[in-house]
Amino acid sequence: MTKTLTLEGARIRDIASFYAEVNRVFMAGENWTLGESLDAFEDMLHGGYGAIAGREPVRLVWKDLEASRSALGAEATAAQLRAKLQRPDLFDVARIGRQLDAVERGEGPTYFDTILHILAGHPNIELVAA
């Protein structure tokens, strides 16, 4: 049986609120939440905790998808990359700088694009724009 989960895109205004919404939907019932990390998001989609117990079929309905695309677009992506540049002790600033240059030129993937790429890598998850 396919499990249906629904993201409310109207609640997503930036990267932080994306994770708040992901935690509301996927982590309900857990006594911990995901941090703001695409790696953590990817790991969660593999299952084993939260709403996805394993590789069962999941229908992910994303309401107001286009609003989320805008909220997680180039501006939010550039802001997140600029923040990473302030932490050379944690991040490869040369690589982050190249990513930022590409996003500012309109050529690099946005945070939203990366989320879609991650979702596409999970064949058990059907994304439905609503």
For each residue, the residues with C-beta under 8 A, 3 or more apart:
1: 56 57
2: 56 57 58 59 126
3: 51 52 56 57 58 59
4: 58 59 60 61
5: 25 26 51 58 59 60 61
6: 25 60 61 62 63 130
7: 12 21 22 25 60 61 62 63 68
8: 11 12 21 63 64
9: 12 62 63 64 65 66 67 68
10: 63 64 67
11: 8 17 20 21 24
12: 7 8 9 17 18 21 64 67 68 71 72
13: 17 71
14: 17 18 71 72 76
15: 18 19 36 72 76 80 111
16: 19 20 36
17: 11 12 13 14 20 21 71
18: 12 14 15 21 22 68 71 72 111 115
19: 15 16 22 23 33 34 35 36 41
20: 11 16 17 23 24
21: 7 8 11 12 17 18 24 25
22: 7 18 19 25 26 27 34 41 44
23: 19 20 26 27 33 34
24: 11 20 21 27 28
25: 5 6 7 21 22 28 51
26: 5 22 23 34 44 50 51 52
27: 22 23 24 30 32 33 34 44 49 50 51
28: 24 25 50 51
29: 50 51
30: 27 33 49 50
31:
32: 27
33: 19 23 27 30
34: 19 22 23 26 27 37 40 41 44
35: 19 40
36: 15 16 19
37: 34 40 41
38: 41 42 111 114 115 118
39: 42 43
40: 34 35 37 43 44
41: 19 22 34 37 38 44 45 115 118
42: 38 39 45 46 118 121
43: 39 40 46
44: 22 26 27 34 40 41 47 49 50 52
45: 41 42 52 118 119 122 125
46: 42 43 52 122
47: 44 52 53 54 55 56
48: 52 53 54
49: 27 30 44 52
50: 26 27 28 29 30 44
51: 3 5 25 26 27 28 29 58
52: 3 26 44 45 46 47 48 49 56 58
53: 47 48 56
54: 47 48
55: 47 124
56: 1 2 3 47 52 53 124
57: 1 2 3 124 126
58: 2 3 4 5 51 52 124 125 126
59: 2 3 4 5 126 128
60: 4 5 6 7 119 125 126 127 128
61: 4 5 6 7 128 130
62: 6 7 9 65 68 127 128 129 130
63: 6 7 8 9 10 130
64: 8 9 10 12 67 68 130
65: 9 62 68 69 129 130
66: 9 69 70 129
67: 9 10 12 64 70 71
68: 7 9 12 18 62 64 65 71 72 112
69: 65 66 72 73 110 112
70: 66 67 73
71: 12 13 14 17 18 67 68 76 112
72: 12 14 15 18 68 69 76 77 110 111 112 115
73: 69 70 76 77 110 111 112
74: 77 78 103 104 106 110
75: 78 79
76: 14 15 71 72 73 79 80 110 111
77: 72 73 74 80 81 103 108 109 110 111 112
78: 74 75 81 82 100 103 104
79: 75 76 82 83
80: 15 76 77 83 84 111
81: 77 78 84 85 96 99 100 103
82: 78 79 85 86 100
83: 79 80 86 87
84: 80 81 87 90 91 93 96
85: 81 82 88 91 93 96 97 100
86: 82 83
87: 83 84 90 91
88: 85 91 93
89:
90: 84 87
91: 84 85 87 88 95 96
92: 95 96
93: 84 85 88 96 97
94: 97 98
95: 91 92 98 99
96: 81 84 85 91 92 93 99 100
97: 85 93 94 100 101
98: 94 95 101 102
99: 81 95 96 102 103 108
100: 78 81 82 85 96 97 103 104 108
101: 97 98 104 105 108
102: 98 99 105 107 108
103: 74 77 78 81 99 100 106 107 108 109 110
104: 74 78 100 101
105: 101 102 108
106: 74 103
107: 102 103
108: 77 99 100 101 102 103 105
109: 77 103 113 114 117
110: 69 72 73 74 76 77 103 113 114
111: 15 18 38 72 73 76 77 80 114 115
112: 68 69 71 72 73 77 115 116
113: 109 110 116 117
114: 38 109 110 111 117 118
115: 18 38 41 72 111 112 118 119
116: 112 113 119 120 127
117: 109 113 114 120 121
118: 38 41 42 45 114 115 121 122
119: 45 60 115 116 122 125 127
120: 116 117 127
121: 42 117 118
122: 45 46 118 119 125
123:
124: 55 56 57 58
125: 45 58 60 119 122
126: 2 57 58 59 60
127: 60 62 116 119 120
128: 59 60 61 62
129: 62 65 66
130: 6 61 62 63 64 65
